[in-house]
Amino acid sequence: MPDSMSEQLRQDMECEGLLECFHGLKQLDREVFRVMVAAEAAQTVDEIAEQVDRERSTAYRAVQRLIQSGFIQKEQVNYDQGGYYHVYRPTDPSEIADDMQRMLNDWYAQMGQLIQEFESKYDDQVQTEQSVEG
């Protein structure tokens, strides 16, 4: 991942890169998300682990990160005889996009405020130094 924003802007990105950019998700998380989107039905962790060729515990951690980021949802399925298990499905892409747009707008507003603070702080210092020199 590039260190500075100018490096990020020069880098080619793909839309799945937003998973990393906005939420700090890992390559495995992206892979799990793609598998889930391609699936015709909700998936168990065991099914996901098999498709990404990872241990169940590793797949489970990726699923948990995706849940926390809002990219997938967990549903409980009850057995008729009692007991239950969980399945996971991707969140509606428009909900994810709306959430990322809100985050971007908040970030943009915060960066705008910091830029104004930067300008005020250093403009005052430059003006003070110029008046002392002059």
C-alpha positions as CSV (number, residue, x, y, z in Angstrom):
1,M,0.0,0.0,0.0
2,P,1.4,3.4,-0.9
3,D,2.5,5.7,1.9
4,S,1.2,9.1,0.7
5,M,-2.0,10.2,-0.9
6,S,-0.1,11.4,-4.0
7,E,1.3,7.9,-4.4
8,Q,-2.2,6.4,-4.0
9,L,-3.5,8.7,-6.7
10,R,-0.8,7.6,-9.1
11,Q,-1.5,4.0,-8.5
12,D,-4.0,2.0,-10.5
13,M,-6.9,0.8,-8.3
14,E,-9.7,-1.5,-8.8
15,C,-13.1,-1.2,-7.1
16,E,-12.4,-4.0,-4.7
17,G,-9.4,-1.9,-3.5
18,L,-12.1,0.1,-1.6
19,L,-12.4,-2.8,0.8
20,E,-8.8,-2.2,1.8
21,C,-8.8,1.6,1.5
22,F,-12.0,2.3,3.5
23,H,-11.9,-0.6,6.0
24,G,-8.3,-1.9,6.1
25,L,-9.4,-5.3,4.9
26,K,-6.9,-7.9,3.7
27,Q,-6.5,-9.8,0.5
28,L,-8.2,-12.9,2.0
29,D,-11.2,-10.7,3.0
30,R,-11.5,-9.5,-0.6
31,E,-11.3,-13.1,-1.8
32,V,-14.0,-14.2,0.7
33,F,-16.2,-11.3,-0.4
34,R,-15.9,-12.2,-4.1
35,V,-16.7,-15.9,-3.3
36,M,-19.8,-14.9,-1.4
37,V,-21.0,-12.5,-4.1
38,A,-20.6,-15.2,-6.7
39,A,-22.5,-17.8,-4.6
40,E,-26.1,-18.5,-5.5
41,A,-27.2,-18.8,-1.8
42,A,-26.0,-17.9,1.6
43,Q,-22.9,-19.8,2.7
44,T,-21.7,-21.4,5.9
45,V,-18.1,-20.7,7.2
46,D,-17.2,-24.3,6.2
47,E,-18.4,-23.7,2.6
48,I,-16.5,-20.4,2.4
49,A,-13.3,-22.0,3.9
50,E,-13.4,-24.8,1.3
51,Q,-13.9,-22.3,-1.6
52,V,-10.9,-20.1,-0.5
53,D,-8.8,-23.2,0.4
54,R,-8.2,-22.0,4.0
55,E,-8.7,-23.5,7.4
56,R,-12.1,-22.9,8.9
57,S,-10.7,-20.6,11.7
58,T,-8.9,-18.4,9.1
59,A,-12.1,-18.1,7.0
60,Y,-14.1,-17.3,10.1
61,R,-11.8,-14.4,11.0
62,A,-12.2,-13.0,7.5
63,V,-16.0,-13.4,7.7
64,Q,-15.9,-11.6,11.1
65,R,-14.0,-8.7,9.6
66,L,-16.4,-8.4,6.7
67,I,-19.4,-8.4,9.1
68,Q,-17.8,-5.7,11.2
69,S,-17.2,-3.6,8.1
70,G,-20.8,-4.1,6.9
71,F,-19.9,-6.1,3.7
72,I,-21.7,-9.2,4.7
73,Q,-24.6,-10.2,7.0
74,K,-25.1,-13.1,9.4
75,E,-28.3,-15.1,9.5
76,Q,-29.4,-17.8,11.9
77,V,-31.0,-21.0,10.4
78,N,-32.9,-23.1,12.9
79,Y,-33.1,-26.9,12.7
80,D,-36.6,-28.4,13.1
81,Q,-35.3,-30.7,16.0
82,G,-33.7,-27.8,17.8
83,G,-30.3,-26.1,17.4
84,Y,-29.1,-23.7,14.7
85,Y,-26.3,-22.7,12.5
86,H,-25.3,-19.5,10.8
87,V,-25.1,-18.6,7.1
88,Y,-23.6,-15.5,5.6
89,R,-24.6,-13.4,2.6
90,P,-23.3,-10.2,1.0
91,T,-24.9,-6.9,2.0
92,D,-26.7,-5.1,-0.8
93,P,-24.0,-3.3,-2.9
94,S,-26.0,0.0,-2.8
95,E,-26.0,-0.1,1.0
96,I,-22.2,-0.6,1.0
97,A,-21.7,2.1,-1.6
98,D,-23.9,4.6,0.4
99,D,-21.9,3.8,3.5
100,M,-18.6,4.4,1.7
101,Q,-19.9,7.6,0.2
102,R,-20.8,8.8,3.7
103,M,-17.3,7.9,5.0
104,L,-15.7,9.7,2.1
105,N,-17.8,12.8,2.6
106,D,-16.9,12.8,6.3
107,W,-13.2,12.4,5.5
108,Y,-13.4,15.1,2.9
109,A,-15.0,17.6,5.3
110,Q,-12.4,16.7,8.0
111,M,-9.5,17.1,5.6
112,G,-10.9,20.5,4.4
113,Q,-11.1,21.7,8.0
114,L,-7.5,20.6,8.6
115,I,-6.3,22.3,5.5
116,Q,-7.9,25.5,6.6
117,E,-6.3,25.2,10.0
118,F,-2.9,24.6,8.4
119,E,-3.3,27.7,6.2
120,S,-4.4,29.9,9.2
121,K,-1.6,28.6,11.5
122,Y,1.2,29.0,9.0
123,D,-0.1,32.1,7.3
124,D,-0.1,33.8,10.7
125,Q,3.5,32.7,11.4
126,V,4.7,33.8,7.9
127,Q,3.0,37.2,8.3
128,T,4.6,37.7,11.8
129,E,8.0,36.8,10.5
130,Q,7.7,39.1,7.5
131,S,6.6,42.0,9.6
132,V,9.6,41.4,12.0
133,E,12.0,41.3,9.0
134,G,10.5,44.3,7.3
